[in-house]
Amino acid sequence: MRIERVGENKIRVFVSYDDLEERDIDLDTFSYNSPETQELFWDLMEEAEIELGFEAQESQLCIEAVSDAEHGFVITIT
């Protein structure tokens, strides 16, 4: 996974198929609000806070996930 800051209130997360496989998440599980997907999301948010200072606690979030056929998913969080 790779996380980059796009703006003051926005990050972009790149999740590869290998990242999903390491967590035993298949595409069907990733598509729904499963416990595994929720755990992945909160791990991403914790990593974004540590690495980038992106704090989202007590904030409303807009989450957009777009598939990248070759690499996995790009998730934009505002």
C-alpha positions, 0 to 999 in steps of 0.5 A: 500500500502506498499513501500520498497526501493530495491536499490539506484534507485529502489523501490517496491510497493505492491498494494492490491486489497483493495487499488484499491477498496478504490480508485474505481479502478477495474482491467480493469481500472488498466490495462490501462492508465486511469486517476485513475491509473495515479493518483494512480501512482503519489500518490505512487511516492509522498509517495516514495519521502516522506518516502524513499527519492526516487526522480524521477522527471525529470528522465526516469522510468522503471515500471514493474507491476506483478500480485500477485493472492492472494494479488494484484500487485507488482510494481517495479520502477527503 
